[in-house]
């Protein structure tokens, strides 16, 4: 090993740049062959390090978000779910809504892809450097309720406010007591024009008063939620029922 190579190995270890250490020698050979200048060579080495860190950091953020499964847009069947625009979802996938602190809302019957799309956008955000947290509406309300009982609701809302994207899944599957409307309202209000929410629900907004039991609070909450929001209404049959029907048909054909 030449003195210069040894120096590069030492310096990249000291700077905690393992990918740069791995590629420096091969990139140096390429630089000589292709006539790169020093700036171009340095940019290539640093680009490799940044790409490596984004990959590893992104997967760490995906795990930290606590998604029930890892879903992507590549897995989503737009041929089955025709009520949502592939072009519009692809635009959301660019994450401009996060940079603008806008919200995304998916409404529709069970099994139509709301959670899949929510997770896919969350995974994309995590892989692009954003902190993300996923939970069902029931879990979020329970979490805020515990914080309120402990006298630290304001602190919890402030802490959550530092997470650029919260995903609230399954609003409407289980009705809440009156206190839940207040907690949910405070969550939405604390993020209004500051950070983003993705919310999925099997109920229309007009039915949310039945879920939370407080029409006034729901009206104020929905007003803030959809003011800067991309709302998508999904229709059609359940993916899960479609898959089950295919299994039944296949079984019948083999008997």
ABEGO torsion letter per residue (X at the ends): XBAAAAAAAAAAAAAGBAAAAAAAAAAAAAAAAAGBBAAAAAAAAAAAAAAAAAAAAAAAAAAAAGBABBBBAAABBAAABAABBAAAAAAAAAGAAAAAGBBBBBBEBBGAGAAAAAAAAAAAAAAAGBBBBBBBAAAAAAAAAAAAAAGAAAAAAAAAAABABBBBBGBGABBBBAAAAAAAAAAAAAABGABBBBBBBABBAAAAAAAAGBAAAAAAAAAAAAABBBBBBBBEBBAAAAAAAAAAAAAAAAX
